[in-house]
Amino acid sequence: MKTSFLLLLATFACSFQGQAQSSPTETQAVVRQLNQLMRDPKKPKQDVTLTIKGCHAEQLIRDRDADVNTSSPLAMSFNNGDSGWAVKMDNGVFEMKMSFDWADVTALTYEPETDKDGTKHYQIKIKKSKKGSNISFDLPLYTTDLAVVKDITARLDKVRRGCKG
């Protein structure tokens, strides 16, 4: 009886663990949909993308029509292990990269946002905490469909939970 119970418990634990983790195929599907939703239709020369490799993510914001005028190119970066950021600016070009580990993300939420011109969309809010450092940043979602926002946030959260220790 004990053996049957332990076998049943182990089977349940394995199936639960498999449900909590996102497969690489599902992760890439989430990333593909997210990258489509992050494209601002009013800014065709701006790219906002997220890449995920295992439990490491990188957000890239690149604007090839930015209101940036410099006498010489400027670049700054900060690195703290597998997390960090880098910014590059040159005449008309702005680029920012932020990298982080999903294991450091403590919360994923979403909220509605209204641009200065009255355009509505959503933002996924990512809160990250590591060794006394708390950082929050947003992923814009150019949709007003709450069901889509809830779905993609839940799928991203599944990726995050799969990376917890």
C-alpha positions as CSV (number, residue, x, y, z in Angstrom):
1,M,0.0,0.0,0.0
2,K,2.8,2.4,0.9
3,T,4.5,1.7,-2.5
4,S,1.3,2.4,-4.4
5,F,0.8,5.6,-2.5
6,L,4.4,6.8,-3.1
7,L,4.1,5.9,-6.7
8,L,0.9,7.8,-7.1
9,L,2.3,10.8,-5.2
10,A,5.5,10.8,-7.4
11,T,3.3,10.6,-10.6
12,F,1.2,13.5,-9.4
13,A,4.3,15.5,-8.5
14,C,5.9,14.9,-11.9
15,S,2.7,15.8,-13.7
16,F,2.2,19.0,-11.6
17,Q,5.9,20.0,-12.2
18,G,5.4,19.5,-16.0
19,Q,2.4,21.8,-15.9
20,A,4.2,24.6,-14.1
21,Q,7.0,24.8,-16.7
22,S,6.6,26.2,-20.2
23,S,8.0,24.1,-23.1
24,P,10.6,25.8,-25.3
25,T,8.0,25.7,-28.1
26,E,5.4,27.5,-26.0
27,T,7.9,30.0,-24.7
28,Q,8.9,30.9,-28.3
29,A,5.2,31.2,-29.2
30,V,4.6,33.6,-26.3
31,V,7.7,35.6,-27.4
32,R,6.5,35.8,-31.0
33,Q,3.0,37.0,-30.0
34,L,4.5,39.4,-27.4
35,N,6.8,40.9,-30.0
36,Q,3.9,41.5,-32.4
37,L,1.9,43.2,-29.6
38,M,4.8,45.4,-28.6
39,R,5.1,47.0,-32.1
40,D,3.6,50.5,-31.9
41,P,1.7,51.1,-35.1
42,K,2.4,54.9,-34.8
43,K,6.2,54.3,-34.7
44,P,7.2,52.1,-37.7
45,K,10.9,52.8,-37.2
46,Q,10.9,51.6,-33.6
47,D,11.4,48.0,-32.6
48,V,10.6,46.7,-29.1
49,T,11.4,43.0,-28.8
50,L,11.9,40.4,-26.1
51,T,14.1,37.3,-26.4
52,I,14.1,34.4,-24.0
53,K,16.7,31.7,-23.9
54,G,16.1,29.3,-21.1
55,C,15.6,31.4,-18.0
56,H,17.4,34.5,-19.3
57,A,15.5,37.3,-21.1
58,E,16.6,40.4,-23.0
59,Q,14.4,43.4,-24.0
60,L,15.7,45.5,-26.9
61,I,14.3,48.9,-27.7
62,R,15.7,50.4,-31.0
63,D,14.4,53.6,-32.5
64,R,15.9,54.6,-35.9
65,D,14.0,57.9,-35.9
66,A,14.6,59.1,-32.4
67,D,14.8,62.7,-31.4
68,V,18.5,62.4,-30.5
69,N,21.2,64.8,-31.7
70,T,24.7,64.3,-30.3
71,S,28.1,65.7,-31.3
72,S,29.5,62.2,-31.0
73,P,28.0,58.8,-30.3
74,L,27.3,58.0,-26.6
75,A,27.2,54.5,-25.0
76,M,26.7,53.5,-21.4
77,S,26.2,50.1,-19.7
78,F,25.8,48.4,-16.4
79,N,26.3,44.7,-15.8
80,N,25.5,42.7,-12.6
81,G,26.1,39.1,-13.4
82,D,23.5,37.9,-15.9
83,S,21.4,41.1,-15.5
84,G,22.2,44.6,-16.8
85,W,21.4,47.3,-19.3
86,A,23.1,49.2,-22.1
87,V,22.2,52.4,-23.9
88,K,23.6,53.7,-27.2
89,M,22.7,57.1,-28.8
90,D,23.7,58.7,-32.0
91,N,22.1,61.2,-34.3
92,G,18.6,59.9,-34.9
93,V,19.3,56.5,-33.3
94,F,18.5,55.3,-29.8
95,E,19.0,51.7,-28.5
96,M,18.5,50.2,-25.1
97,K,19.0,46.6,-24.0
98,M,17.9,45.3,-20.6
99,S,18.7,41.7,-19.6
100,F,17.5,39.8,-16.6
101,D,16.9,36.3,-15.3
102,W,13.3,35.1,-14.8
103,A,14.2,33.7,-11.5
104,D,14.7,37.3,-10.2
105,V,11.2,38.4,-11.3
106,T,8.9,38.6,-8.3
107,A,5.7,39.8,-10.0
108,L,4.1,40.2,-13.4
109,T,1.0,42.4,-13.6
110,Y,-0.8,44.4,-16.3
111,E,-2.6,47.7,-16.3
112,P,-4.2,50.0,-18.9
113,E,-2.3,52.9,-20.3
114,T,-3.3,56.0,-22.2
115,D,-0.8,57.8,-24.4
116,K,-0.7,61.6,-24.6
117,D,-2.8,61.5,-27.8
118,G,-5.5,59.5,-26.0
119,T,-4.6,56.1,-27.6
120,K,-5.3,53.2,-25.2
121,H,-3.2,50.1,-24.7
122,Y,-1.9,47.9,-21.9
123,Q,1.5,47.6,-20.1
124,I,2.8,44.4,-18.6
125,K,4.6,45.5,-15.4
126,I,7.7,43.3,-14.5
127,K,9.1,43.6,-11.0
128,K,12.5,42.2,-10.4
129,S,14.4,41.9,-7.1
130,K,17.9,40.6,-6.5
131,K,20.1,41.2,-3.4
132,G,18.6,44.4,-2.2
133,S,18.0,45.8,-5.7
134,N,14.4,46.4,-6.8
135,I,13.7,47.2,-10.5
136,S,10.5,47.6,-12.4
137,F,10.0,48.0,-16.1
138,D,7.2,47.7,-18.6
139,L,6.4,45.8,-21.8
140,P,3.9,47.8,-23.9
141,L,1.1,45.8,-25.5
142,Y,-0.6,47.7,-28.3
143,T,-4.0,46.1,-27.9
144,T,-7.2,47.0,-26.1
145,D,-8.3,43.4,-25.9
146,L,-8.2,42.5,-22.1
147,A,-8.5,38.8,-22.8
148,V,-5.4,38.8,-24.9
149,V,-3.5,40.7,-22.3
150,K,-4.6,38.4,-19.5
151,D,-3.6,35.3,-21.6
152,I,-0.2,36.5,-22.5
153,T,0.5,37.7,-19.0
154,A,-0.5,34.3,-17.6
155,R,1.7,32.5,-20.2
156,L,4.7,34.7,-19.3
157,D,4.1,34.0,-15.7
158,K,4.2,30.3,-16.5
159,V,7.7,30.9,-18.0
160,R,8.7,32.8,-14.8
161,R,7.4,30.1,-12.4
162,G,9.3,27.4,-14.4
163,C,12.5,29.3,-13.7
164,K,12.1,29.6,-9.9
165,G,14.8,27.6,-8.2
